Amino acid sequence: MTSKKLEPAEETPVQWYVYVLRCADNSLYTGVALNVNKRLDEHNGITKNGAKYTHARRPVQLVYQEPADSRSEACKREYVIRNLKKPQKENLIKIKNLAHCTT
């Protein structure tokens, strides 16, 4: 009987994101996800597993997202954004949107 050498499986790079949602009451919610569009559907009640916070503040709209190298990095960035005051978050959203318009 011959033994086959098993090749290590190539890992597909995983892209995490930190995102900000604007809720119907104009509040901002920050989170992390692998698939932001799927997570947005969850927050809007289209599929299950949305956050309690957004459940009472639907509909929500994606206003900001940025990639992170890992879940850990996404969570660290989420922590920073969550601790910003609302005007600072609004400025972050505005700057990101302006940069997107000029590229």
Buried (B, 14 or more C-beta within 10 A) or exposed (E): EEEEEEEEEEEEEEEBBBBBBBBEEEEBBBBBBEEBEEBBBBBBEEEEEBBEBBEEBEBBEBBBBBEBEEEEBBBBBBEEBBEBEEEEBBEBBEEBEEEEEEE
